């Protein structure tokens, strides 16, 4: 993504990438009806990833607690805190993965 920044900046655009990563189970498959079908994923993990992405500022990568636990101690992260996210009854513990530029 970093390679795209400078050419677009020269054209007067400021590109910022925000990422939300969650890990868990989802239902995947073809949905729709005759004439309009698409392959999609649905479930709580998809909603969580979307909410984290919406909360992330430009250049920020946010991780769910489960995704963070999967990384182990090999990757440096920072605790953002407990965020109240739409669609979740309890606050969600969120971590930040420092972006590499």
N, C-alpha and C positions, 0 to 999 in steps of 0.2 A: 504494500500500500504506500509505503514511504516514497517509492519511485514515482508515483503518480502525483504527489503533492506539488512539486516545483513546476512542472508544465502547466498545471491547472491554476496555480497561483499567478503565473505570468499572464494568464488570460483573465485574471480578476476574480477567480473563484477560490474560496477557502474550503477545502475538503477536510472533514473530520470523521473519523471512524469510531463508533461506539459499539462495544461487544458485550453480550450477556451470555454466560455459559452455565448451563445446569446439566446435571446428570441424573438419569432415572429411566423409568419405563414409559413408553409411549405406545399408542396404537397407531400403526401405519398401514396404509393401503390405498386403494383406489376409491374415491368418493365421488358422488355426483349422480347423474342420470344419463339416459341415452341422449347423445348430442353434446353433452358437456361433462367431461370427467377429468379429474386430476388426481395425482398421487400426493398424499399429504400425511402429516403426522399430527396427532392430537393427544392431549392429556395434560396433566398437571405440570409435568416437566417442560412441556412446550410453553405453557403459560408463564412459568417461572423464568425461563430463558428470555421470553419477550419482555417481561416486566423489568428484568435486570438490564436488558439492552436499553429500555426506555429511561431508566434511572442513570445510566452511564453518561458521563460527560464526554465531549470530544476527546478521542485518544485514550479513553479509559476502558479497561477490560474488567468486568465484574464477574465473580464466581459465586455459585451457591456453595453452601457448606459441604454438600456431598461431593461436588466437583473439586473443591479445595482439598478435601480429605484424600481424594484419589491421587493428587499430585505428590503427597508425602512431603518429606523435608528437603527434597532435592531442588524445589523451586521456591524462591523467596516471594512471599505475598504479604499483604498488609490487611489487617482487619478494618473494614469500613464501619461495621456496627450492625445493629439490628434495624432493618428497614421495614416499615409497614407498606406492604405492596397490595394493590388492588386484587381482590379475588382470594387472598390468603387471610385466614382468621387470626393467625398469630404473626408477630414480626419474624422476618427471615434474616438469619445471620449471613452477612455478605462480606466477601473478601475481594481485594483488588490485586490483580496481576499486573505488575509494572510493564508498560508497553516498551518494546524494543524499537528504537528509531535508528 
